[in-house]
C-alpha cells in the first residue's frame, strides 16, 4: 500500500474525505450549458489571491509615510530583484479585477441570475464590487505620486458636496483639511488590513450562498423553462449536468490562464496603459498638474458631477443609480430569465451600457 493511500485512508476514517470529495467535486454536478461567464467567479478568486501575495511582498519594502513612500516605491522598482514585476502585477491586476467584476456583474444581469432565490447572493456580490473599488481607491494613493495625490484630492472633494455632513466626510477621509500624512496613514490601514478583512468575510458569505442555493441554469436553449414558484427552500440540482471535477474545473482553469495571459501581456508590453507618466513623479502639494482625472472605472462618476450644475444633483444621480442596482432583485420579481422574453429589460441593459461607456469616454477627453 502506497504512503498516499495510507494517508487518504487515515483521513477518511477520521474526516470522511472521500465523501467530501464526492459531494463537492466529482459528484457535484453543474449546468451542462455553463458558458465562459460562469467561470468569472473562479477567475476573480485567483486574481484576488494574486493581489494578496504581491501586496504582502510589496509591504516588505514599502514605507507608508509621506516623506518616504515615493522613494520606497522607486526602490522596489529599481533596486529590489524583480520588484518592478511584483509592483506591475499588483497594479495591473487591480485593473484586471475590475474588468472581470464588471463582466461578471453584467453577465448576471443579462441572464437574470439575480432573481429569486438568489437576491442575497446578488447583494453580497454588489457589496464585493464596491469593496473592490474602495480597495483600488485606497491603494491608488499609496505610491504618493503626483497623479495619486491629486486624483485622491479630486475624489475626496466629491464627498464635500453631500448635504450637512459633506465637510465632516472630507475631514474624516483626509484626516485634515488637505490630503497629507494623515490621509496616507488612513488609506494604508484600510488598504492592507480593514478592507481586505471585510472583503474576505464577504467573499466567504458569497461563496456559501452560491453553494447553498446552487448554480443557476443558463436561460438558453429550447429545453429551458422558467422555474416554478418557490414556496420553500430548494437547492437547485442539475441531474443532467457535468461533474465539477474534472470537467468544469478544466473550464475554470482555461479562463484563469486566459486572464493571467492578458495580465502578463499588459505587464510586459503595455504597463503605461495603467501607469501614466504623472504616476512616475513625486507628489507636490504646491503644483497642480493639468487635467488630473481618476482611474478609468471612476470616469463615469467624475463626469456625472461635471454634467450637472450642482455636485449635489450629480451625487444624487449616482446614489440613485447604485441603489437601483442593489435592490433590482426586489423590483424585478418575475420568474422569466430568458433575454428574448425580456425585451424591455434587455433594451435598458444595452442602452445603460452604452450610456456609461459614452459618459466615461466624455470624461476622459473633457
C-alpha positions as a printed NumPy array, in Angstrom:
array([[  0.   ,   0.   ,   0.   ],
       [  1.399,   3.364,  -1.037],
       [  2.047,   6.111,   1.564],
       [ -0.503,   8.348,  -0.203],
       [ -3.244,   5.728,   0.048],
       [ -2.43 ,   5.123,   3.709],
       [ -2.708,   8.875,   4.329],
       [ -6.049,   9.053,   2.49 ],
       [ -7.361,   6.054,   4.432],
       [ -6.235,   7.647,   7.702],
       [ -8.039,  10.917,   6.907],
       [-11.092,   9.134,   5.52 ],
       [-11.676,   7.23 ,   8.744],
       [-11.49 ,  10.451,  10.767],
       [-12.941,  13.067,   8.39 ],
       [-14.719,  11.184,   5.631],
       [-12.613,  12.863,   2.939],
       [-13.785,  10.54 ,   0.159],
       [-17.393,  11.534,   0.827],
       [-16.395,  15.223,   0.922],
       [-14.639,  14.86 ,  -2.443],
       [-17.682,  13.123,  -3.895],
       [-20.136,  15.713,  -2.592],
       [-18.131,  18.785,  -3.595],
       [-16.006,  17.728,  -6.569],
       [-16.557,  14.552,  -8.553],
       [-20.212,  14.094,  -7.595],
       [-21.221,  17.757,  -7.679],
       [-22.952,  18.457, -10.993],
       [-23.067,  21.895, -12.64 ],
       [-25.188,  23.016, -15.625],
       [-24.106,  21.424, -18.885],
       [-24.595,  24.707, -20.772],
       [-22.468,  26.737, -18.326],
       [-20.503,  29.156, -20.515],
       [-17.404,  31.326, -20.171],
       [-19.178,  33.836, -17.947],
       [-19.777,  31.153, -15.312],
       [-16.005,  30.873, -14.831],
       [-15.547,  34.519, -13.807],
       [-16.048,  33.755, -10.13 ],
       [-13.059,  31.397, -10.169],
       [-11.092,  33.967, -12.178],
       [-11.768,  36.609,  -9.528],
       [-10.736,  34.272,  -6.705],
       [ -7.437,  33.585,  -8.487],
       [ -6.823,  37.285,  -9.166],
       [ -7.669,  38.29 ,  -5.59 ],
       [ -5.229,  35.636,  -4.331],
       [ -2.544,  37.039,  -6.611],
       [ -3.206,  40.53 ,  -5.222],
       [ -2.773,  39.254,  -1.667],
       [  0.564,  37.587,  -2.487],
       [  2.002,  40.545,  -4.411],
       [  0.661,  43.005,  -1.82 ],
       [  2.427,  41.158,   1.011],
       [  5.671,  41.15 ,  -0.986],
       [  5.378,  44.904,  -1.61 ],
       [  4.811,  45.525,   2.105],
       [  8.298,  44.195,   2.85 ],
       [  9.877,  47.326,   1.332],
       [  7.065,  49.909,   1.209],
       [  7.189,  52.746,   3.781],
       [  3.786,  54.36 ,   4.489],
       [  4.829,  57.922,   5.261],
       [  4.737,  60.989,   3.037],
       [  8.487,  61.602,   3.231],
       [  9.489,  58.105,   2.107],
       [  6.531,  56.489,   0.301],
       [  7.501,  57.547,  -3.23 ],
       [ 11.183,  56.758,  -2.649],
       [ 10.33 ,  53.308,  -1.312],
       [  8.263,  52.565,  -4.436],
       [ 11.178,  53.67 ,  -6.612],
       [ 13.485,  51.426,  -4.574],
       [ 11.138,  48.498,  -5.198],
       [ 11.074,  49.29 ,  -8.916],
       [ 14.811,  49.829,  -9.413],
       [ 16.728,  48.018,  -6.656],
       [ 14.715,  45.044,  -5.384],
       [ 15.181,  41.933,  -7.561],
       [ 12.022,  41.54 ,  -9.652],
       [ 10.419,  44.325,  -7.615],
       [  9.256,  46.008, -10.814],
       [  7.477,  42.798, -11.818],
       [  5.726,  42.398,  -8.472],
       [  4.562,  46.012,  -8.489],
       [  3.361,  45.903, -12.095],
       [  1.458,  42.662, -11.456],
       [ -0.211,  44.274,  -8.421],
       [ -1.148,  47.484, -10.259],
       [ -2.294,  45.836, -13.485],
       [ -4.004,  43.047, -11.534],
       [ -6.256,  45.54 ,  -9.748],
       [ -7.468,  46.844, -13.107],
       [ -7.989,  43.337, -14.49 ],
       [-10.051,  42.525, -11.394],
       [-12.355,  45.49 , -12.078],
       [-12.785,  44.3  , -15.69 ],
       [-13.614,  40.765, -14.526],
       [-16.023,  42.123, -11.895],
       [-17.839,  44.214, -14.494],
       [-18.117,  41.237, -16.861],
       [-19.358,  39.045, -14.012],
       [-21.987,  41.569, -12.924],
       [-23.144,  42.275, -16.491],
       [-23.497,  38.559, -17.26 ],
       [-25.553,  38.017, -14.089],
       [-27.818,  40.901, -15.098],
       [-28.199,  39.68 , -18.69 ],
       [-29.09 ,  36.124, -17.638],
       [-31.355,  37.236, -14.785],
       [-29.361,  35.159, -12.287],
       [-30.049,  37.731,  -9.555],
       [-33.701,  36.703,  -9.307],
       [-35.353,  34.69 ,  -6.56 ],
       [-33.96 ,  32.783,  -4.706],
       [-30.576,  34.482,  -5.293],
       [-31.309,  38.002,  -4.032],
       [-28.816,  37.675,  -1.153],
       [-26.155,  36.3  ,  -3.493],
       [-26.589,  39.385,  -5.685],
       [-26.427,  41.744,  -2.694],
       [-23.173,  40.212,  -1.421],
       [-21.752,  40.39 ,  -4.95 ],
       [-22.755,  44.048,  -5.181],
       [-21.023,  44.721,  -1.861],
       [-17.909,  42.909,  -3.146],
       [-17.901,  45.121,  -6.235],
       [-17.967,  48.292,  -4.126],
       [-15.368,  46.989,  -1.675],
       [-13.08 ,  46.231,  -4.611],
       [-13.462,  49.791,  -5.899],
       [-12.697,  51.08 ,  -2.385],
       [ -9.559,  48.927,  -2.328],
       [ -8.497,  50.389,  -5.666],
       [ -9.135,  53.93 ,  -4.411],
       [ -7.173,  53.491,  -1.178],
       [ -4.305,  51.732,  -2.937],
       [ -4.111,  54.45 ,  -5.574],
       [ -2.752,  56.975,  -3.056],
       [ -0.028,  54.755,  -1.584],
       [  2.718,  55.405,  -4.21 ],
       [  2.426,  59.104,  -3.218],
       [  2.964,  60.216,  -6.818],
       [  1.755,  63.433,  -8.385],
       [ -1.088,  61.58 , -10.089],
       [ -2.199,  59.64 ,  -6.998],
       [ -2.021,  62.711,  -4.728],
       [ -4.165,  64.933,  -6.921],
       [ -6.543,  62.207,  -8.062],
       [ -7.224,  61.439,  -4.392],
       [ -7.74 ,  65.154,  -3.753],
       [-10.355,  65.261,  -6.527],
       [-12.036,  62.053,  -5.309],
       [-12.282,  63.173,  -1.685],
       [-13.504,  66.625,  -2.762],
       [-16.628,  64.97 ,  -4.144],
       [-17.679,  63.936,  -0.627],
       [-17.871,  67.622,   0.293],
       [-20.988,  68.004,  -1.858],
       [-23.034,  65.771,   0.447],
       [-25.541,  67.993,   2.285],
       [-24.987,  68.621,   6.025],
       [-22.214,  66.05 ,   6.567],
       [-20.101,  66.845,   3.487],
       [-17.354,  68.785,   5.24 ],
       [-17.152,  66.253,   8.047],
       [-16.892,  63.455,   5.48 ],
       [-13.974,  65.16 ,   3.748],
       [-12.226,  65.757,   7.08 ],
       [-12.769,  62.134,   8.055],
       [-11.407,  60.76 ,   4.773],
       [ -8.375,  63.039,   4.713],
       [ -7.687,  63.278,   8.424],
       [ -7.442,  67.047,   7.964],
       [ -8.26 ,  69.885,   5.621],
       [ -5.963,  68.609,   2.834],
       [ -4.629,  65.302,   1.584],
       [ -1.483,  64.675,   3.606],
       [  0.323,  62.374,   6.008],
       [ -2.86 ,  61.504,   7.903],
       [ -4.649,  60.611,   4.658],
       [ -1.829,  58.3  ,   3.632],
       [ -1.912,  56.575,   7.025],
       [ -5.673,  56.074,   6.906],
       [ -5.689,  54.795,   3.337],
       [ -2.768,  52.47 ,   4.088],
       [ -4.556,  50.957,   7.102],
       [ -7.743,  50.482,   5.098],
       [ -5.918,  49.042,   2.089],
       [ -3.769,  46.463,   3.86 ],
       [ -5.982,  45.494,   6.796],
       [ -9.513,  46.893,   7.096],
       [-10.871,  46.385,   3.595],
       [ -9.122,  43.023,   2.877],
       [-10.543,  41.516,   6.078],
       [-14.029,  42.756,   5.199],
       [-13.61 ,  41.595,   1.597],
       [-12.526,  38.125,   2.714],
       [-15.563,  37.798,   5.003],
       [-18.   ,  38.864,   2.257],
       [-16.313,  36.531,  -0.27 ],
       [-16.841,  33.664,   2.17 ],
       [-20.529,  34.588,   2.571],
       [-20.945,  34.963,  -1.203],
       [-19.458,  31.508,  -1.848],
       [-21.587,  29.97 ,   0.897],
       [-24.774,  31.424,  -0.591],
       [-23.82 ,  30.313,  -4.101],
       [-23.066,  26.756,  -2.931],
       [-26.126,  26.581,  -0.684],
       [-28.659,  27.756,  -3.273],
       [-26.926,  26.14 ,  -6.253],
       [-25.686,  27.388,  -9.602],
       [-28.43 ,  28.803, -11.803],
       [-29.158,  27.11 , -15.108],
       [-28.313,  29.306, -18.151],
       [-31.593,  30.669, -19.595],
       [-30.803,  29.495, -23.122],
       [-31.758,  26.574, -25.318],
       [-35.11 ,  25.008, -26.219],
       [-35.163,  22.842, -23.072],
       [-35.056,  25.788, -20.651],
       [-38.266,  26.647, -18.822],
       [-38.814,  29.308, -16.115],
       [-38.716,  27.652, -12.683],
       [-41.89 ,  27.03 , -10.705],
       [-42.592,  29.454,  -7.846],
       [-40.593,  28.592,  -4.716],
       [-42.628,  28.045,  -1.551],
       [-39.773,  26.543,   0.486],
       [-36.006,  26.255,   0.267],
       [-34.698,  24.071,  -2.544],
       [-31.122,  23.577,  -3.679],
       [-31.043,  23.767,  -7.483],
       [-29.893,  20.394,  -8.767],
       [-28.64 ,  19.575, -12.262],
       [-29.032,  15.809, -12.768],
       [-28.145,  16.175, -16.467],
       [-25.1  ,  18.325, -15.699],
       [-21.365,  17.72 , -15.813],
       [-19.103,  16.906, -12.815],
       [-17.491,  19.929, -11.225],
       [-14.22 ,  17.992, -11.169],
       [-12.535,  17.482, -13.549],
       [-14.836,  18.738, -16.328],
       [-15.844,  22.167, -15.021],
       [-12.532,  22.768, -13.245],
       [-10.86 ,  22.492, -16.671],
       [-13.1  ,  25.349, -17.908],
       [-12.25 ,  27.42 , -14.832],
       [ -8.513,  26.867, -15.331],
       [ -8.744,  27.813, -19.023],
       [-10.444,  31.112, -18.121],
       [ -7.98 ,  31.8  , -15.29 ],
       [ -4.993,  31.299, -17.587],
       [ -6.626,  33.5  , -20.236],
       [ -6.862,  36.396, -17.771],
       [ -3.365,  35.733, -16.445],
       [ -2.082,  35.83 , -20.021],
       [ -3.838,  39.174, -20.568],
       [ -2.31 ,  40.466, -17.321],
       [  1.16 ,  39.278, -18.386],
       [  0.8  ,  40.928, -21.807],
       [ -0.006,  44.307, -20.228],
       [  2.779,  43.942, -17.634],
       [  5.478,  43.163, -20.213],
       [  4.313,  45.115, -23.251],
       [  1.997,  47.948, -22.163],
       [  2.404,  48.862, -18.457],
       [  1.898,  52.554, -19.326],
       [ -1.734,  51.66 , -20.039],
       [ -2.38 ,  51.805, -16.281],
       [  0.729,  53.711, -15.117],
       [  0.83 ,  57.073, -16.972],
       [  3.807,  59.492, -16.765],
       [  2.249,  61.537, -13.926],
       [  2.408,  58.384, -11.778],
       [  6.224,  58.479, -12.041],
       [  6.62 ,  61.932, -10.441],
       [  6.682,  62.506,  -6.655],
       [  3.668,  64.23 ,  -5.117],
       [  3.902,  68.018,  -4.898],
       [  1.034,  69.692,  -2.995],
       [  2.044,  73.097,  -4.402],
       [  1.939,  72.19 ,  -8.112],
       [ -1.422,  71.225,  -9.543],
       [ -0.966,  69.262, -12.787],
       [ -3.409,  69.985, -15.625],
       [ -6.237,  67.604, -16.495],
       [ -5.99 ,  65.294, -13.498],
       [ -8.63 ,  62.582, -13.789],
       [ -9.49 ,  59.479, -11.744],
       [ -8.934,  55.92 , -12.915],
       [-10.984,  54.699, -15.884],
       [-13.546,  52.884, -13.713],
       [-14.39 ,  56.146, -11.89 ],
       [-14.614,  58.303, -15.025],
       [-18.408,  57.917, -15.282],
       [-18.836,  59.247, -11.733],
       [-16.304,  62.04 , -12.348],
       [-18.085,  63.192, -15.499],
       [-21.535,  62.906, -13.899],
       [-20.503,  65.509, -11.332],
       [-19.438,  67.824, -14.16 ],
       [-22.595,  67.361, -16.243],
       [-24.991,  68.722, -13.639],
       [-24.854,  72.331, -12.428],
       [-24.685,  71.169,  -8.8  ],
       [-22.495,  68.439,  -7.344],
       [-25.371,  67.58 ,  -5.023],
       [-27.522,  66.636,  -8.024],
       [-24.664,  64.643,  -9.543],
       [-24.151,  62.691,  -6.316],
       [-27.906,  62.121,  -6.032],
       [-27.993,  60.652,  -9.56 ],
       [-25.063,  58.369,  -8.76 ],
       [-26.659,  57.297,  -5.488],
       [-29.988,  56.586,  -7.183],
       [-28.266,  54.507,  -9.869],
       [-26.275,  52.416,  -7.37 ],
       [-29.341,  51.957,  -5.15 ],
       [-31.344,  50.746,  -8.15 ],
       [-28.658,  48.166,  -8.918],
       [-28.589,  46.976,  -5.303],
       [-32.367,  46.485,  -4.978],
       [-33.006,  45.263,  -8.543],
       [-33.822,  41.659,  -7.45 ],
       [-36.591,  43.02 ,  -5.247],
       [-38.067,  45.081,  -8.094],
       [-37.723,  42.612, -10.984],
       [-39.594,  39.743,  -9.354],
       [-40.936,  37.936, -12.423],
       [-39.668,  34.353, -12.921],
       [-38.737,  34.876, -16.59 ],
       [-34.949,  34.928, -17.195],
       [-34.677,  34.346, -20.961],
       [-33.326,  37.558, -22.591],
       [-35.533,  37.104, -25.655],
       [-38.595,  37.19 , -23.392],
       [-37.468,  40.351, -21.544],
       [-37.226,  42.928, -24.358],
       [-37.755,  45.979, -22.134],
       [-35.044,  44.945, -19.668],
       [-32.579,  43.962, -22.41 ],
       [-33.146,  47.286, -24.19 ],
       [-32.491,  49.229, -20.965],
       [-29.495,  46.961, -20.3  ],
       [-27.722,  47.753, -23.565],
       [-28.697,  51.429, -23.513],
       [-27.336,  51.669, -19.973],
       [-24.011,  50.135, -21.024],
       [-23.728,  52.492, -23.993],
       [-24.551,  55.466, -21.767],
       [-21.913,  54.52 , -19.18 ],
       [-19.264,  53.982, -21.875],
       [-20.149,  57.287, -23.566],
       [-20.002,  59.242, -20.278],
       [-16.653,  57.614, -19.42 ],
       [-15.172,  58.49 , -22.817],
       [-16.533,  62.02 , -22.431],
       [-14.9  ,  62.231, -19.004],
       [-11.58 ,  61.006, -20.413],
       [-11.445,  63.653, -23.129],
       [-13.182,  66.541, -21.353]])
